[in-house]
Amino acid sequence: MSTERIGPPTTAGEREMLRAFLDYHRATLAMKCDGLSDEDLRRQSMPPSTLSLLGLVRHMAEVERAWFRRVIGQEDVGLVWSTEGDFQVAYDAAESTRSEAFAAWEAEVARARRIEEQAESLDVVARNHRGGEDVSLRLVMLHLIHEYARHNGHADFLREGIDGVVGA
């Protein structure tokens, strides 16, 4: 399996640019997982951390769900892997599989895209139930770009530790 990753445009409107960068980072995470077995994807970084590539995919499914569905979409849905709202639970992927984690992540990404596309503008404001403050769709998209970029750095190190593959 090979993931297609399209670089963001160098000039575009704000919304198009945010969409492109978010999709670029989503594709980067998938690319870091390409060609690996479930066992490889579950390989943890170092004790006591439970961080793994599969754990990162599960975590990002939770992040997509929380920000787009729960905050912007105001849907009354829980997290995928935690009944207590603990995002860290997703990192422990010791019993998970590629098919389970990627199905959840891809479903959340698809739903997030629909919510973003249906929003009137980046200035749409919703109440963040975790912190109680109002946030805009713009902030949510920027936050997701930041979250992916940070975790894609982790994915770089994890992948290199598995099979030596390095690169963007």
C-alpha positions as CSV (number, residue, x, y, z in Angstrom):
1,M,0.0,0.0,0.0
2,S,1.3,3.4,-0.9
3,T,-0.1,6.7,0.4
4,E,-0.4,9.6,-2.0
5,R,0.8,12.8,-0.4
6,I,0.2,16.1,-2.2
7,G,2.2,19.1,-1.1
8,P,0.2,22.1,-0.1
9,P,0.0,25.0,-2.6
10,T,2.3,27.9,-2.2
11,T,-0.4,30.4,-2.9
12,A,-4.1,29.9,-2.1
13,G,-7.0,31.4,-0.1
14,E,-6.9,30.8,3.6
15,R,-9.4,28.0,3.8
16,E,-7.9,26.1,0.8
17,M,-4.4,26.5,2.4
18,L,-5.6,25.2,5.8
19,R,-7.3,22.2,4.1
20,A,-4.2,21.4,2.1
21,F,-1.9,21.6,5.0
22,L,-4.2,19.5,7.2
23,D,-4.5,16.8,4.4
24,Y,-0.7,16.9,3.9
25,H,-0.1,16.1,7.5
26,R,-2.9,13.4,7.5
27,A,-1.2,11.8,4.5
28,T,2.2,12.0,6.2
29,L,1.0,10.0,9.2
30,A,-0.5,7.3,6.8
31,M,2.8,7.3,4.8
32,K,4.8,6.6,8.0
33,C,2.7,3.5,8.5
34,D,2.9,2.2,4.9
35,G,4.3,-1.3,4.4
36,L,4.4,-2.2,8.1
37,S,2.8,-5.2,9.8
38,D,0.5,-4.9,12.7
39,E,3.3,-6.1,14.9
40,D,5.6,-3.3,13.6
41,L,2.9,-0.7,14.0
42,R,2.4,-1.8,17.6
43,R,6.1,-1.6,18.4
44,Q,6.6,0.8,21.3
45,S,9.2,3.5,21.4
46,M,10.8,2.8,24.8
47,P,9.6,2.0,28.3
48,P,7.7,3.3,30.1
49,S,6.1,4.9,27.0
50,T,3.4,3.0,25.2
51,L,3.8,5.2,22.1
52,S,3.6,3.4,18.8
53,L,2.6,4.3,15.2
54,L,-0.7,2.5,15.7
55,G,-1.2,4.4,18.9
56,L,-0.6,7.7,17.1
57,V,-3.2,6.7,14.5
58,R,-5.7,5.9,17.2
59,H,-4.9,9.1,19.1
60,M,-5.4,11.2,16.0
61,A,-8.8,9.5,15.4
62,E,-9.8,10.8,18.9
63,V,-8.4,14.3,18.2
64,E,-10.3,14.5,14.9
65,R,-13.5,13.3,16.6
66,A,-13.2,15.6,19.5
67,W,-12.5,18.8,17.6
68,F,-14.6,18.4,14.6
69,R,-17.6,16.3,15.7
70,R,-17.8,17.2,19.4
71,V,-16.8,20.8,19.2
72,I,-17.5,22.3,15.8
73,G,-20.4,19.8,15.0
74,Q,-21.7,19.9,18.6
75,E,-22.4,16.2,18.3
76,D,-23.0,14.3,21.6
77,V,-20.6,11.5,21.0
78,G,-18.0,10.0,23.2
79,L,-14.4,9.2,22.3
80,V,-13.7,5.9,20.4
81,W,-11.4,4.2,23.0
82,S,-12.2,6.0,26.3
83,T,-15.4,6.3,28.2
84,E,-13.7,8.8,30.5
85,G,-12.6,11.2,27.8
86,D,-8.9,10.3,28.3
87,F,-7.0,10.9,25.0
88,Q,-4.0,9.0,26.3
89,V,-5.9,5.6,26.3
90,A,-5.7,5.6,22.5
91,Y,-1.9,5.5,22.7
92,D,-1.9,2.0,24.1
93,A,-2.4,0.0,20.9
94,A,-1.0,-3.3,22.2
95,E,-4.2,-5.2,21.2
96,S,-5.1,-3.1,18.2
97,T,-4.7,-3.8,14.5
98,R,-4.1,-1.7,11.4
99,S,-7.6,-2.4,10.1
100,E,-9.3,-1.4,13.4
101,A,-7.2,1.8,14.0
102,F,-7.2,2.9,10.4
103,A,-10.9,2.3,9.9
104,A,-11.7,4.5,12.9
105,W,-9.2,7.2,11.9
106,E,-10.3,7.3,8.2
107,A,-14.0,7.5,9.3
108,E,-13.2,10.4,11.6
109,V,-11.2,12.2,8.9
110,A,-14.0,11.8,6.4
111,R,-16.5,13.1,8.9
112,A,-14.2,16.0,9.8
113,R,-13.9,17.0,6.1
114,R,-17.7,17.0,5.8
115,I,-18.1,19.2,8.8
116,E,-15.5,21.6,7.6
117,E,-16.9,21.8,4.1
118,Q,-20.4,22.4,5.4
119,A,-19.3,25.3,7.7
120,E,-20.2,28.7,6.3
121,S,-16.8,30.1,7.0
122,L,-13.6,29.7,9.2
123,D,-15.2,32.2,11.6
124,V,-17.9,29.7,12.7
125,V,-17.7,29.6,16.5
126,A,-18.5,26.8,18.8
127,R,-18.3,26.1,22.5
128,N,-15.4,23.9,23.5
129,H,-17.0,21.7,26.2
130,R,-13.6,20.7,27.7
131,G,-12.4,24.3,28.4
132,G,-15.6,26.1,28.1
133,E,-14.3,28.8,25.8
134,D,-15.5,29.7,22.3
135,V,-13.3,28.5,19.4
136,S,-13.5,29.1,15.7
137,L,-13.2,26.6,12.9
138,R,-10.0,28.4,12.0
139,L,-8.5,27.7,15.4
140,V,-9.6,24.0,15.2
141,M,-7.9,23.6,11.8
142,L,-4.7,25.3,13.0
143,H,-4.7,23.2,16.1
144,L,-5.1,19.9,14.1
145,I,-2.2,21.0,11.8
146,H,-0.1,21.6,14.9
147,E,-1.2,18.3,16.5
148,Y,-0.4,16.3,13.3
149,A,3.0,18.0,12.8
150,R,4.0,17.3,16.4
151,H,3.0,13.7,16.2
152,N,4.5,13.2,12.7
153,G,7.8,14.1,14.3
154,H,7.2,11.2,16.8
155,A,6.2,9.0,13.8
156,D,9.6,9.8,12.1
157,F,11.5,8.4,15.1
158,L,9.2,5.4,15.5
159,R,9.5,4.5,11.9
160,E,13.3,4.8,11.9
161,G,13.5,2.6,14.9
162,I,11.4,-0.1,13.2
163,D,13.1,-0.4,9.8
164,G,15.5,2.5,9.4
165,V,13.3,4.4,7.0
166,V,13.7,8.1,7.3
167,G,12.5,11.1,5.4
168,A,9.7,13.5,5.0
